[in-house]
Amino acid sequence: MIIRTPRSLLHLLIDSVLTALAWFAFLYLLVNGIVPIVKGERKSAEISALAHLLPSLGTLLVYLLVAACIALVLYAWAKYNAKRFGGLDRRATPPPLSHADLAASFDISVAQLEQLRRSYISVIHHAPDGHIVGIETRGS
């Protein structure tokens, strides 16, 4: 997928020139550096590939050991959670509220709740402590 963003002709030209310069630099390094070594035209010190890997092998082994330990801990944690919470449905929806329960939660009567449901515009007045002290409805 190619993401295209609107930009001016100057920005497009600068991006194109920088990209072309980067490709030319890459090709120059490839042709003058790697290709002669592969063809055997340039000689380097005779060091085996294993000698290059030995200093890094210990570090890589430590990284692999740490990664294996972390994976083991995560696997054990997942198994523990599956055993402990396997049969529970923690995402169950709560039971629906009845009109009486909803009215009681706002400390109003069921008649006032029905009045609020029927009206198009409602103005609710609150006391300083947050309780509802008055309800005005318009346009039932």
Number of C-alpha atoms within 10 A of each C-alpha: 3 4 4 6 6 7 8 8 9 9 11 11 11 11 12 12 12 11 12 12 12 12 12 12 12 11 12 12 12 12 12 10 12 13 13 13 13 10 9 10 9 11 10 8 5 6 8 8 8 9 9 10 11 11 10 10 12 11 11 13 11 11 12 12 12 12 12 12 12 12 12 12 12 12 12 12 12 12 13 12 11 12 10 10 11 10 8 9 8 7 6 7 7 6 6 8 9 9 14 13 12 15 17 13 9 11 12 17 14 15 12 15 17 12 17 19 13 14 13 11 13 16 11 12 13 12 9 8 6 8 12 14 12 12 15 13 16 12 8 11
